[in-house]
């Protein structure tokens, strides 16, 4: 076998890499009709000792919202019965283009919540769990104690609020506010 024929190269999905008599398929490749073909957009690596061809993927894996995953989101439009949020992180991974989700008043706390504006406000950073992705609508819940607002801003001066005995206090204008707080308020890693 000439070595030049089996040098590493960039490949497209479906591209013929070798015949099965010369090399077997490895990760990122597959067999079809006696040929070894690429299943990824990436770089083909030929291992002549193992008689195998592998394709190292060049594209990023998609981060898709799924039920049960934990998200970090920014509250956008908070109304009396629901709130629209921009999902910034899914399962601890930043996403390039945010998804839009919704938090319904029934998913805001364990007890009765009269107005969702008491649980969160526009601009708040929220930690929640995806509970529904049907019909292209991403529904979040902040009911459990580990979910809720993780960073909040003063509605008067815009300063980040500090937690004091379960309430939020503005160090700049001394205003006290209420939110549905997560256990990790002020400690969540967002970078």
N, C-alpha and C positions, 0 to 999 in steps of 0.2 A: 504494500500500500504506500503510495507516495505521501509523504508528510505534508506537503504543501496543500494537498486536497483537504486535509483535516485541520486547518488553522482556524483559530477563533474568529468569528465574524458576526456582524449584526444581522438579525433575521426578522422576518415578519411571520405572523400566524399562518400556518399552512405551507410554509416554504419547505421544500425538500432539503434534508440535511445529509442523508446517507441512505444506503440500502441496508436492509436487515441482515444480509450476509456479512457485511463489514462491521456494523455497529448496532447496538441495541438502544432502545429509547430509555431515557432517564427522566428526572424531574424537568418539567417544562417542554417535553416532547412526547410524541405518540407514534404508533405504527398504523399504516394504512396501505393495503395492497403491496406489501413487501418494501415499502419506503418508510424511513423515519422522518417525521415532519415536526416542525415547531408548533407548539400550542400557545406560545406567548410572543409578544413583541419584546425583543431583547437581544442578548448576546449568546451565541452558541459556543459551548466549550466542549472540545473533543478530548475524552479521556481514553487514550489508546491502550493503557494498561488494563483498564476494566472493560474495554470495548463498548463504551457507552457515550452517548451525546446528551448533554444537559443544556437547558436554555435558562439563563439568568434573566428574570423579568426586569424590564426597564421602567414600566409604568407603576404608579402608586396603586395600592389596593383601595377600593372604594370604601368609604366609611358611610354606611347606610343606617338610618334609624330603624331599630327593631324593638319590639315589645320586651320590657324587662331591663333595657339598658339605662344607665344613669347619664344625665345630660346636665350641662351648665348652659343657661340661657339668660338673655337680657330681656326684661319686661318692656314691651313697647307700648301697646295700647291697653290700659287697664280700665275696664268698665265695671259696672255693678255686678254682673253675673259671670263675666269671663274676661280673660286677658290673652292678648296675642303676644307671643315671645319669639325672639330670634335665637335659635339654637346655635351656640358657638363651639361647644365641645360635646362629643359623644364618646362615652366610655373612656374618658381621660385623654382623648385625641382631639386636637384642634381640627376643625374643618374649614376649608378655604371659603366656600360660599355657604352662608348660614341657611338652615332650613327654618321654616315658620311653623310654630306649634301653637297650641291653645291650652290654657288651664281653665277648666270650668269651676265655678264656685263650689260645686259638690266635691271636688278633688283638692280643695285648699286647706282642709283641716279635719280633724277627727270629730269635732263638735260642730254646732250650728254656726255658720258664718253668714251674717246678714248682708255684708257688702264686701266684695273682693278687694276693694280699695283699703280695707283694714288689714288685709293679709300681705299685700304687696302693692308697690306703686311704680309708675313709669320710671325706667332707668335702673331699677333694682336688678342685681345679678342673683339668679335663682338656681338652686340645685333641685332636680326633680327626676322622676322615673317615667319612662315612656310606657303608657298603659294601653295605647291603641294606635295602630297605623293604618287602619282600614280606610278605604275611600280617599286615599292620599291626604288624610288629615292626621297630623301627629298630635295626639292628646297626651298631656303630661299630668302627673299627680305630685303634689307636695304634701300629702296627708301625713306620712310617717314622720317621726321626730328627726330623722337624719336628713329630711328634705325641707326646703323652704328658702328664704332669703339668706344668701351668704355674704352679700355686700349691699348696703343701702346708702342712699344719699339724702341729705337734709332737703326737704321740700322748700325751705326758705332760702338757704345760702349755698346749697350744693356740696357741702363738706361731707366726707364719709362719716357715717354715724358709728359711735362706739357702743358696745353692749354693756349695760349696767343692770344687773338683777333682772334679766329677761326683757328689759325695755331698751330702746335705742335713744341715745343722748347725743346731741350735737355739741362738740367741744368748742365751736366757734360762737354760736348764737344761743346756747343753752336750751334749745328746744327739745322736748321729749316726744318720741313717736313710737307707734306700735307697728309690728309686722309679724308674720308667721316666720319665725327664725328657724334655721337649720342648726343642728348641733355644732356644726363647723363654722358658725358665723365668724367672719374676720380671719379665719385660718385656712381657707380653701386656696389651693395652688391653682392659679389661672394662667401661668406662663408656660 
